[in-house]
Amino acid sequence: MKLHILKVTDRDDSTQESFHTIKSLRELVLTSWYDTWAENHYPHEQDYTKEQIANSDEDLFSYLNSWNFDVERIYIVTEKDL
């Protein structure tokens, strides 16, 4: 089992950064950000479906990138570390 810790930074405001696992980031995007951003259509139409984001780490990261967020893997916890 591997647990990836991600750093998410808003390129429009680099002081806005947060830390997540892939699972928690995906949940945040799907339950909170996606619908809010879809309502605003800012800065563009949605290029990814919720299903794509739910099923693919690459699509999740690309989706966030399209909204000016950088996602960086900063740490991996393995079973040996526990």
Residue frames relative to the residue before (quaternion, step in Angstrom):
aa qw qx qy qz dx dy dz
M 1.0000 0.0000 0.0000 0.0000 0.00 0.00 0.00
K 0.0766 -0.7790 0.6218 0.0266 3.54 -0.98 0.92
L 0.1486 -0.7647 0.6237 0.0645 3.52 -1.02 0.87
H 0.1799 -0.8001 0.5673 0.0754 3.58 -0.49 1.22
I 0.1938 -0.7501 0.6227 0.1100 3.55 -0.93 0.96
L 0.1484 -0.8141 0.5610 0.0230 3.53 -0.74 1.16
K 0.2331 -0.7145 0.6394 0.1622 3.52 -1.20 0.66
V 0.1133 -0.7905 0.6014 0.0251 3.57 -0.74 1.10
T 0.0329 -0.8118 0.5817 -0.0401 3.56 -0.67 1.16
D 0.3764 -0.6988 0.5680 0.2177 3.54 -1.01 0.92
R 0.3694 -0.7524 0.5017 0.2137 3.61 -0.55 1.15
D 0.6311 0.5236 -0.3387 0.4613 3.60 1.17 -0.42
D 0.7785 0.0753 -0.0335 0.6222 3.59 1.25 -0.42
S 0.2173 -0.8432 0.4791 0.1105 3.55 0.16 1.30
T 0.5646 0.5728 -0.4045 0.4354 3.61 1.22 -0.14
Q 0.6307 0.5051 -0.3230 0.4927 3.58 1.28 -0.29
E 0.2491 0.7433 -0.5845 0.2091 3.53 -0.24 1.29
S 0.0626 -0.7808 0.6214 0.0171 3.53 -1.20 0.63
F 0.3172 -0.7436 0.5660 0.1613 3.52 -1.29 0.43
H 0.0264 0.8123 -0.5738 0.1006 3.54 -0.88 1.04
T 0.4062 -0.5700 0.6168 0.3601 3.47 -1.41 0.06
I 0.6526 -0.4849 0.3767 0.4440 3.57 -1.21 0.24
K 0.6468 0.5357 -0.3171 0.4406 3.57 0.95 -0.90
S 0.7051 0.4518 -0.2846 0.4665 3.61 0.82 -0.92
L 0.6269 0.5241 -0.3415 0.4644 3.59 1.06 -0.67
R 0.6435 0.5153 -0.3220 0.4654 3.58 0.94 -0.88
E 0.6513 0.5175 -0.3106 0.4599 3.58 0.94 -0.87
L 0.6424 0.5217 -0.3145 0.4651 3.59 0.97 -0.86
V 0.6663 0.4964 -0.3020 0.4673 3.57 0.89 -0.93
L 0.7355 0.4522 -0.2499 0.4383 3.59 0.76 -1.01
T 0.7615 0.3851 -0.2151 0.4749 3.60 0.98 -0.73
S 0.7946 0.2954 -0.1413 0.5113 3.58 1.14 -0.40
W 0.7880 0.3776 -0.2046 0.4411 3.55 0.42 -1.21
Y 0.6375 0.5795 -0.3490 0.3687 3.60 0.82 -0.97
D 0.7232 0.4359 -0.2619 0.4673 3.60 0.71 -1.01
T 0.6192 0.5347 -0.3419 0.4623 3.59 1.06 -0.72
W 0.6916 0.4636 -0.2809 0.4774 3.56 0.86 -0.95
A 0.6245 0.5397 -0.3424 0.4489 3.61 1.02 -0.71
E 0.6383 0.5283 -0.3271 0.4544 3.59 1.03 -0.75
N 0.7245 0.4429 -0.2374 0.4718 3.57 0.99 -0.84
H 0.1740 -0.8086 0.5337 0.1760 3.58 1.18 -0.57
Y 0.4942 0.6359 -0.4341 0.4036 3.52 1.02 0.80
P 0.5899 -0.2580 -0.7624 0.0645 1.66 -1.57 1.90
H 0.7876 0.1903 -0.0971 0.5780 3.62 1.23 -0.04
E 0.6664 -0.4571 0.3868 0.4442 3.53 -1.30 -0.01
Q 0.5834 -0.5707 0.4389 0.3759 3.58 -1.21 0.45
D 0.2440 -0.7891 0.5521 0.1143 3.56 -0.81 1.03
Y 0.7449 0.3249 -0.1753 0.5557 3.57 1.27 -0.34
T 0.3792 -0.6923 0.5607 0.2501 3.53 -1.14 0.64
K 0.6405 -0.5040 0.3992 0.4201 3.56 -1.26 0.30
E 0.6218 0.5541 -0.3383 0.4381 3.58 1.03 -0.77
Q 0.6418 0.5147 -0.3250 0.4665 3.59 0.96 -0.83
I 0.6758 0.4912 -0.2893 0.4671 3.58 0.90 -0.94
A 0.6555 0.5262 -0.3072 0.4462 3.58 1.01 -0.80
N 0.7817 0.3883 -0.1700 0.4575 3.58 1.04 -0.76
S 0.7902 0.2712 -0.1324 0.5334 3.59 1.19 -0.26
D 0.4153 -0.6959 0.5307 0.2483 3.56 -0.78 1.05
E 0.6419 0.5392 -0.3231 0.4391 3.57 0.96 -0.87
D 0.6662 0.4794 -0.3044 0.4833 3.61 0.96 -0.80
L 0.5997 0.5481 -0.3552 0.4624 3.58 1.06 -0.70
F 0.7010 0.4616 -0.2727 0.4703 3.58 0.81 -1.00
S 0.6469 0.5137 -0.3189 0.4647 3.60 0.98 -0.78
Y 0.6190 0.5404 -0.3308 0.4640 3.56 1.05 -0.80
L 0.6786 0.4752 -0.2922 0.4779 3.58 0.86 -0.93
N 0.6179 0.5440 -0.3362 0.4575 3.57 1.03 -0.76
S 0.6582 0.5171 -0.3138 0.4482 3.59 0.98 -0.81
W 0.6997 0.4045 -0.2495 0.5335 3.58 1.29 -0.35
N 0.5790 -0.6433 0.3344 0.3730 3.57 1.26 0.59
F 0.5035 0.5888 -0.4704 0.4226 3.55 0.95 0.90
D 0.2560 -0.7292 0.6150 0.1563 3.53 -1.04 0.88
V 0.1211 -0.7641 0.6308 0.0598 3.55 -1.03 0.87
E 0.0215 -0.8040 0.5920 -0.0512 3.52 -0.72 1.16
R 0.3332 -0.7073 0.5820 0.2236 3.57 -0.91 0.89
I 0.1035 -0.8447 0.5243 0.0272 3.54 -0.50 1.16
Y 0.8118 0.0324 0.0021 0.5830 3.58 1.15 -0.42
I 0.1288 -0.7606 0.6310 0.0826 3.54 -1.15 0.69
V 0.1837 -0.7603 0.6176 0.0822 3.54 -0.82 1.07
T 0.1121 -0.7864 0.6052 0.0518 3.57 -0.83 0.99
E 0.7046 -0.4367 0.3307 0.4511 3.58 -1.28 0.09
K 0.5999 0.5717 -0.3541 0.4336 3.59 1.08 -0.64
D 0.6690 0.5186 -0.2905 0.4463 3.56 1.11 -0.73
L 0.6507 0.5527 -0.3125 0.4166 3.57 1.19 -0.46
